[in-house]
Amino acid sequence: MADAVLIALLAMIGVLGSAFVAGGITLVLSLAKNRQQNHLLYLWNRQLVDHIYRGYPPPPPEPPEGLFGNP
């Protein structure tokens, strides 16, 4: 009986551990993607502000590669 309980506890710890590891990996990848997206948005915003401030005529600058899903 004690062996079955021990095996069940070890299995539960293994499942929870692997779930935490998988969740951590997913979180790290999501944060990296969001950081890259924010950086591209900042660059484009900076270009738009400079374009308007310097009084350049239309059209405004195009968004950087990879922003809004364009290749």
KOLSE-929369 format. One line per field, with one value per residue (C-alpha): residue number from 1; residue in three letters; x, y, z. Coordinates in Angstrom, 1 decimal. Example, Ala and Ser with C-alpha at 12.3 -4.5 7.8 and 13.67 -1.06 7.14 Angstrom:
<rs>
n <- (1; 2)
res <- (ala; ser)
xx <- (12.3; 13.7)
yy <- (-4.5; -1.1)
zz <- (7.8; 7.1)
</rs>
This chain:
<rs>
n <- (1; 2; 3; 4; 5; 6; 7; 8; 9; 10; 11; 12; 13; 14; 15; 16; 17; 18; 19; 20; 21; 22; 23; 24; 25; 26; 27; 28; 29; 30; 31; 32; 33; 34; 35; 36; 37; 38; 39; 40; 41; 42; 43; 44; 45; 46; 47; 48; 49; 50; 51; 52; 53; 54; 55; 56; 57; 58; 59; 60; 61; 62; 63; 64; 65; 66; 67; 68; 69; 70; 71)
res <- (met; ala; asp; ala; val; leu; ile; ala; leu; leu; ala; met; ile; gly; val; leu; gly; ser; ala; phe; val; ala; gly; gly; ile; thr; leu; val; leu; ser; leu; ala; lys; asn; arg; gln; gln; asn; his; leu; leu; tyr; leu; trp; asn; arg; gln; leu; val; asp; his; ile; tyr; arg; gly; tyr; pro; pro; pro; pro; pro; glu; pro; pro; glu; gly; leu; phe; gly; asn; pro)
xx <- (0.0; 2.8; 4.5; 1.4; 1.1; 4.7; 4.5; 1.4; 3.1; 6.1; 4.0; 2.0; 5.3; 6.6; 3.4; 3.3; 7.1; 6.8; 3.7; 5.7; 8.7; 6.4; 4.6; 7.9; 9.2; 6.0; 6.2; 9.8; 9.0; 5.9; 7.8; 10.6; 8.1; 6.3; 9.6; 10.5; 7.0; 7.3; 10.7; 9.4; 6.4; 8.8; 11.0; 8.0; 6.6; 9.9; 10.0; 6.4; 7.1; 10.3; 8.4; 5.7; 8.0; 10.3; 7.3; 8.0; 5.3; 3.1; 3.4; 4.5; 7.2; 6.2; 6.1; 9.3; 9.6; 7.8; 5.4; 1.7; 2.6; 4.1; 7.2)
yy <- (0.0; 2.5; 1.7; 2.6; 5.9; 6.7; 5.9; 8.0; 10.9; 10.7; 10.6; 13.6; 15.5; 14.6; 15.7; 19.0; 19.6; 19.0; 21.3; 24.1; 23.6; 23.7; 26.8; 28.5; 27.8; 29.1; 32.2; 32.9; 32.6; 34.8; 37.5; 37.4; 37.8; 40.6; 42.4; 42.2; 43.5; 46.4; 47.3; 47.4; 49.5; 51.9; 52.2; 52.9; 55.4; 57.2; 57.4; 58.7; 61.4; 62.5; 62.5; 64.8; 67.0; 67.7; 68.5; 65.9; 65.5; 62.3; 59.4; 58.5; 55.9; 52.2; 49.9; 47.9; 44.3; 41.9; 44.3; 43.5; 40.1; 41.5; 39.6)
zz <- (0.0; 0.9; -2.4; -4.4; -2.6; -3.1; -6.8; -7.1; -5.3; -7.5; -10.6; -9.5; -8.8; -12.2; -13.9; -12.0; -12.6; -16.3; -16.5; -14.8; -17.1; -20.2; -18.9; -18.2; -21.6; -23.2; -21.0; -22.0; -25.7; -25.4; -23.6; -26.2; -29.0; -27.2; -26.6; -30.2; -31.2; -28.8; -30.1; -33.7; -32.6; -30.9; -34.0; -36.3; -33.8; -33.7; -37.5; -37.6; -35.0; -36.8; -40.1; -38.7; -36.7; -39.6; -41.8; -44.5; -47.1; -47.4; -47.5; -44.0; -43.5; -43.9; -40.9; -40.3; -41.5; -39.3; -37.8; -38.2; -39.7; -42.9; -44.0)
</rs>
